[in-house]
């Protein structure tokens, strides 16, 4: 069994990112970075073969920032999208997807979004609530068998906002090789470290349990339920999950700047990753997700109120909230192996940034880059 790596929340990664801003990636030789992976990059907003867009003066400034050789001597390696009011200003690939074949990064590359996946798992739970198959204020004992009495007060909401009080920072480990039933038994058997709702502690294992809950209440696999109830209604045409038969592996970059592997844990999902990570999508899919959430294609207004309700640690249900431009930005980071991601949504002003790197550590933390790109858009004339 490979050693699992913890999927780290944005609040931690942001601090780590400050240490690597401007740093060269170990093993890379200084020099001119690879050209962006797009074909036919346009200045009028029209997509090229791989969906690349650089629209207008603002788009050019965004592209110049990402492609800056003075800022990033070895270049970025990943895909970036920036949109304002639903209009794509930048959708571009940078660096290398596969070093052996010298394949450049595509604008429509498919990335495992790692812990950004948690917002999809949370949305699926809320969809089940809309379908009256559960309530997020139910005790977990209503849905899981043999829950010890010391977990009687733990609710689904506590799992969603990382306040269950079940000590599961061990996260992966025993869950990695187990069945769904074994995962649930392992999770509910964890030690009680605090009263439910009293303390925020980031827990990937809680989201493994939520994926199990989704399967148990829907009668479908977690992957199928997400596709039918979230991806398809949202218009996320390329979104899949690791292991899906129709996942286009040719568009999945290798990690470690194209020298590694497509996925840290292989091309299948175990109960030691499903739900906390595992959604594979393009940056364009992430914009489609944003637009769907602004209406009711996926979640009702009532469901979205729960979705964005902040508990402890400035964390809602699969979202971290940050102040930006005098308002609130809904964000989340992801990190697994040598893939690092960040998703940034501001409702007002209407700005979306999606960043996915196939290197760790990157020359700039994706959350730092996302905010810089958002600031550039917000300050543009």
N, C-alpha and C positions, 0 to 999 in steps of 0.2 A: 504493500500500500504506500502510495506517495504521501509525503508529509503535506498536510493541508495548510493553507495560508488563510489567515483571518481576513474577512472583508471589512475594511476599516471605514468608519463614518467620516463625513466631510470635516467635522470639527477637528478631528485628529489629523487628517490628511492636509488640511489647510496649514496647520502648524508645521508639519513636515515639509510641505511645499516651499515654505519660506526659506528652508535651508538649502534647497536645490535650485532656486531661481538663477538662471544664467550659467549653471554648471554644465560641463561637458559630460556626456554619457560614457561610462567606463568602457574601454575597448574600441571606441570610435576614433578614427583619425581625423584631426582637424582638416578643414578644407571646405570647398563649396558643397552645400547640401544638394541632395538629389532634387531634380525639378519636380514641381507638383504633379500628381498622378493624372490630372484631368486632361482630356483631349478637347481641343477647340474651346478653350476658356474664352468666354464672351464678355463684352462690356455692356450689353443691352439686357442682361438678365435671362437670356435664352440658354437652356441647358445644353451641354455638350453630350458626347456619347455616354459618359459615365455619370451624368447628372450634375456636372460641375457648373457653378454659377458664380460670376463676379459682376454684380449689378451696380452700375453707376459709380459716382465718385466715392460714396461711402463704402461700397463694396471693395473698391480698389484700395482704400486705406486699410480696411480690415485684412485684405489679402497681403498687403505690404507688411503689416504687423506680424502676421503668421509666418511670412517667408523671409523675415529680416535675418540676414547673415551676421549682422553686427550684434543683434540681440541673441540669436541662437546659432552659434558658429557651426554646429553639426546639423542644424536644421531640426524642425519638428518632424515627428513621424506619427501620422494619424489623420483623422478626418474631423472637419470643423464645419458647423453650420451656424449662421447668424441670421435672424429674421426680425423684421419690425412690422407689426400689424399684419402678420401672416405672409408678408412678402419676403422672399429669400434675397438677402443681400450678399451672402457668401455661402457657398457650399463647395468645399474643395478638399482634395486629398493632398497630403504632404509627406514626403519621405518614401520609405520602402515598405511594401507589403510582404515580399518574399525575396530575401537576399540571394538565394541560390539561383533563382530565375531572373533576378534583377527586375522584378515586377514592381512598378510604382504603386503607391497608395491610391486607391480610387476614391472619388467623392462618394460613391455608393457602396463603400466597403461595409461588410457586416461585422459588427463587434458584439461580443458578450458585454453587456452593460453592467455586469457584476452587481453591486448592491443597489444600483438604480432600479433593478428588478423589483425591489421591495414595494415601490409604488404600484406596480402592476398586480402583485399579490394582494396588496391592501385594497386596490380597486375591485379585484375579483371577490374578495370577502364582502365588500359593500354591495356588489351586484347580487350576491346571494341574499343579503339582507333585503334588497329591493324585491327579490323574488320570494320573500317571506320564508326562507329556508333556515334562517338563523337571525339572531340579533347580536350586534357586537357587544352588547352588555350582558349577554348570557355568560354564566359560569362555564368554564371549559369542561366541567364535569357533566354538563348536559350533552356534550358531543363526544367526549373521549371516555373510554372505559377505564375503570379502576384508577380513577384519579384519587390520590391520597387526600385525607381530610385536611392536611395543612395547605392544600392548594384550592380549597373550596371557594375562596373569595377571588380567585384569579379569573378574570373575564377575557373574552376575545379582544376587547379594546386594549387591555393591558399588554397582550402579546403584540398588538399592532403598534403601540407607541413606546415599547421597550420599558414598561414599568411593572412587569409581572412579578418581580421579586424572586423568580426562579433562577438560581445560580447556574448559568449555562455559558459562561465565558469559555468553557472547554469546547463549545460550539461544534466542531467537526468530529474528529476521532471516532468514537463508537458508532456514530450515526452513519459513517461513510459506507459501510458494507451492509447495513441493515435494510429490512423491509420497511414499508410504511408503518406497519403495526409496531415493529421494533423501535422505530424512531419515536413514535408517540410514547411508548412505554419508557424509553430512555429519558425523554424530555420531562414528562410529568413526574418522573422519579428524581429529578434534580433537587439539590438542597435549597431550602428557603433561606435567602440571604437578606430579605427585607419584606416589609408589608406590601401587598399589592397596591400600586399607585403612589407609594411613598418615595421611591428612588428611581431615577433614570439610569439604566445600564444597557448599552447597546447589545443586542442579542441576535446573532444570525440564527441560532437554534429556534427561537420563537417563530421565525419565518419558515423554517422547515416544518414546524408544527402547523402553521397556517396553511401551507401547501397541502399537507395531509388533510386538514379540515375541509379545504375546498374540494378535494376529491371525494371525501366521505359524504358531504352534503349535496354535491352536484351529480354524483354518479358518473363523472367523467374524469379523465386524467387532468392534472393541473395544466399540462401543455394544451390539451384540446379545449379546455374551458377558457383559457386566456385567448386562444385564437378566435373562438366563436363569439365570445362575449365582449372582448376588448379590441383585439387587433382588427378584425374584419369590420366591425361598426365604425372604428376610428379611421379606417382607410390606411392602416399601416401595412401596405401591400407586401413588403419584404420581411416583416417581423416574424420570427419563428422562435423556437426554443432549442437549446443544444440537444442534439440527438434526433431532431425531426427528420424524417426521411427525405423531405423536399428542401432541406436547408442547402443553399448553394455554397458549398465549401470552397469553391474557387474564389469567392469574394470575401472569405474570412482571412484577414491578414495573420501571418505568423507573429507571435509575440517576440520580444527581445529585438525590436527593430528588424523583423523579418528573418531572424536566425533561429527562432525557437519553434513553437508548436501553435496550432490554432487555438486550443483551449487548455487551460491549466490542468483540468481534471479529465481530459479526454472527451471524445465526442459522444458522451452519454451523460445522463443526469442521475446522480445517486441521491439518496435522502440526506446526504451530507452537504448538498448544495442547492437542490431544488427549492425554489421559493424565495431564498435569500439572494440568489443569482440565477443566471441561466437564460435570460431573455436576450436574443440576438436580433439586432436591428440596425438599420442605417440611420444616419443623422436626419435624413428626410423623414423617416418613420417617426422620429422623436418630435419633429415639428407637427406631423399629422396628429400625434397624441395630444400635443398642446391644444391644437385647434378643436379637437373633439371635446376636451375637458372644458373649453370655454362655452360649450353648449350642453345639450343633454343627450347626445348620441350614445354615450356610454353610461354616465351616471346622472341621476336626477339632482335637482338643486338641493334637496334634503340630504342625499348621500354625499354630495360635495361639501356640505357644511360639516359633516362628520370627518370627511377626508382631510380637511384643512384645520380642524380643531387642534390647537396646540396643547400638549400636555407638559411634562417636564422636559428640561433640556432644549427648549425651543423646537421640539420635535412633534410633528402631527402624526398622520397615519401613512408612513412611508415617505415623508417629506421632512426636510429641515428648513426652517424659516430664517431668513436673514433680512436685515434692513438694507434697502438699496434705493437710491434716487427718491428718498423721502417716503418710500412705500415698502411693501413686502415682496421679497423674491422667494419663490418656492424652489428649493434646490435639493440635490443629492449627489454624492460622489460614489464611485465604485472603484475597487482595487482588488484584483485577483492575479497572482503571479506577476507577469510583466505587462499587464494591461491595466490602464488607469483611465477612468471616465468621469465626466461631470455634466450634469444637466441643470440648466438655469432657466427659470420661467418668471417673468414679471408680468403681472396682469395689467398694471397701470404705472408707468408706460408699458405698452405691449411689446415686449422684447423677449426673444427666445435664443438661447445659445446652447448648442450641444457639442461637446468635445470628447473625442476618444483617442487615446494614444496607445500604441503597441510598444511602449517602452517604460521601464521603471528602474531608476527614477527618470522622469522626463526633465527636459531643460527648464520647464516651468510647470508648476502645479496646474492641472487643467481648470481648477476652480479660480485660480488667480488669473489665468488667461481668459476665462469666461467673463469675469467681471471687467477686465480691461476692455474686452470687445464690446460688452454691453455699455460701458461708459462711453466708448467712442461713438456708438450709435446714438446714445441718449444726448450727447453733446454736439452732434452734427447739426448743421443748419437745416 
